[in-house]
Amino acid sequence: MPTRLTCCKCGRAYSEHRLACEDCPDALLRAQYASRFSPTDDVGVFRFRCWLPADGFYPTPIGPSVFPSRGFGPSLGLKRLFIAFNGYWPERGAFNITGSFKDHEAPPTLVYFREQNHNEMVLSSVGNTARAFAHACSENEFPLCIVVPESMLHRLWLTREPSPHIRVLALRDSCDYSAAIRLGEKIRARFNVMIEGGARNVARRDGMSTSVLEFARLTGETPRYYVQAIGSGTGGIAAYEAGLRLRGDGRFGDRLPELHLVQNSPFTPIHEAWQAGRDDLAEPTSPAAEIEKVKAMYADVLANSHPPYAVVGGVRDALRDTGGDTHAVTRDDALRAKAAFERTEGGSINEPASCACAGLEQAIAKGSIDPEETVLLNITGGGYDLLRRDFKTYTLEPTRIVGEGDLDFDALESYEEIFDRTRCV
Ligand SMILES: *Cc1c(COP(=O)(O)O)cnc(C)c1O
């Protein structure tokens, strides 16, 4: 719906899409919606367009599937566990076509960007975000450039033929996500192409907030607890913002969902800062040490060394305001929890979702979750086996493979030349 963005720090309002306030680089912008909560009878994420920044929409079955747990909750002693199954599980109404909750952010972002006259996008990603956008941009003929480390290329598979509008710039010999972000940023700066924007993109956050909105639509309540595995923590911020809007609506009680955010050891910068009561994250250690940590992780998509923790309106504020907590789980914790979930509930869940299940177990063991109250567990991804059962799969081939310093941005005359293999240094 038509919306204004306001700065979480100074309150300045903007009518156009931006990634940051002109005066406050250390704060997020947040969308303000005039309407009350009024989900439609459509299926999918756009049924919540009252609280999405785009005016328009297109029909898609992609969206959160929320249902009461049949087996996993009772096995943990929980009375009211709800599962947001945000992967692919058609038997339980889950149709996320690339298998993760990143599918919720791509459609609203595309529609919003188009309305804001951005007709091209650059995205740096190591996996799920790239896949979600590659699918949505293929469906909508929206030109997209994905910058990805070469070592992660194997993750870029789709269940439909990628459109020629999708171009993949692979970083040679790299397994470094930060290098992909740097290159994406250079392309934006040189050619003024919109970047997806991560946590700073309100369409992304508001798309991600729809799990909490779907819970509210079904139950008429705000969940008492919200549990999710995080890397950037954007999904946590989004759940918090959904809570703020529901509280503002007035019909869903005056409580915010208490966030329980789960990280995967040994890569746990948010958990460490929160538990130590620090205002900011510790400085990342050396790049080599970071890579070792990523390699030791079970759910390496959760590795993010620059999450929006200390920005105003970011993860720290979301944890504080909701009275939330963080948890760190090991590979063994996650594997055990995955087995327990799949045995008691069915379906198949991916690595981050398994970490979330282990985090929920830990929160119960610590006594920080009251088993009588509602818990919304975000299963952020799963059902890859069913996707492969139901669809033919395609891999996204690199349009061009370059070294980090290979592209001479001063010499490039047009955006198109980036992809031209005959132009090199
Ligand atoms: C991106 C992602 C996460 C982490 O989400 P954030 O809220 O951005 O930290 C968790 N699970 C899956 C499957 C993801 O793709």
Ligand as a Chemical Component Dictionary entry (heavy atoms), coordinates in Angstrom:
data_LIG
# 
_chem_comp.id                   LIG 
_chem_comp.type                 NON-POLYMER 
_chem_comp.pdbx_formal_charge   0 
_chem_comp.three_letter_code    LIG 
# 
loop_
_chem_comp_atom.comp_id 
_chem_comp_atom.atom_id 
_chem_comp_atom.alt_atom_id 
_chem_comp_atom.type_symbol 
_chem_comp_atom.charge 
_chem_comp_atom.model_Cartn_x 
_chem_comp_atom.model_Cartn_y 
_chem_comp_atom.model_Cartn_z 
_chem_comp_atom.pdbx_ordinal 
LIG C1 C1 C 0 18.696 -16.135 5.094 1  
LIG C2 C2 C 0 18.299 -17.332 5.847 2  
LIG C3 C3 C 0 18.260 -17.338 7.254 3  
LIG C4 C4 C 0 18.723 -16.182 8.087 4  
LIG O1 O1 O 0 17.907 -15.092 7.947 5  
LIG P1 P1 P 0 18.212 -13.664 8.545 6  
LIG O2 O2 O 0 16.972 -13.279 9.239 7  
LIG O3 O3 O 0 18.501 -12.794 7.362 8  
LIG O4 O4 O 0 19.376 -13.751 9.446 9  
LIG C5 C5 C 0 17.797 -18.463 7.885 10 
LIG N1 N1 N 0 17.401 -19.545 7.191 11 
LIG C6 C6 C 0 17.432 -19.580 5.854 12 
LIG C7 C7 C 0 16.975 -20.811 5.164 13 
LIG C8 C8 C 0 17.872 -18.478 5.127 14 
LIG O5 O5 O 0 17.902 -18.533 3.798 15 
# 
loop_
_chem_comp_bond.comp_id 
_chem_comp_bond.atom_id_1 
_chem_comp_bond.atom_id_2 
_chem_comp_bond.value_order 
_chem_comp_bond.pdbx_ordinal 
LIG C1 C2 SING 1  
LIG C2 C3 SING 2  
LIG C2 C8 DOUB 3  
LIG C3 C4 SING 4  
LIG C3 C5 DOUB 5  
LIG C4 O1 SING 6  
LIG O1 P1 SING 7  
LIG P1 O2 DOUB 8  
LIG P1 O3 SING 9  
LIG P1 O4 SING 10 
LIG C5 N1 SING 11 
LIG N1 C6 DOUB 12 
LIG C6 C7 SING 13 
LIG C6 C8 SING 14 
LIG C8 O5 SING 15 
# 
